[in-house]
């Protein structure tokens, strides 16, 4: 699992960056064998005007497909946390859906 973290016009300290990376890795740990790449991008939407304007986009490329989740918050960590949690839920739903399709289309061995 390759993790890429980018912060465009969002000031993130080295300590904050490490905290964000640790959170992303911990959140997706159970899915790491299925995930090829995670790209987390932080972007300050309003610039210097302030407000609820940090956009976090999490893109996950996996064996189950590609998902993109956006989350907006006034703080980078909150935006990353919200987007990552939603992304993991979406990944598990997608995996469960694929599993149920395989079970449904599996040929009957008793016949």
Number of C-alpha atoms within 10 A of each C-alpha: 17 11 14 14 15 15 17 13 13 17 13 16 9 9 9 13 17 13 13 20 17 11 16 23 18 12 16 20 13 11 17 16 11 16 21 15 16 24 16 24 18 25 19 23 18 12 12 9 9 11 13 13 20 27 25 29 21 26 20 25 18 18 11 15 12 14 16 16 17 19 20 21 17 14 15 24 19 16 21 27 17 17 23 27 15 16 21 18 11 15 22 13 12 15 17 12 12 13 11 12 11 11 10 10 8 9 9 8 5 4 4
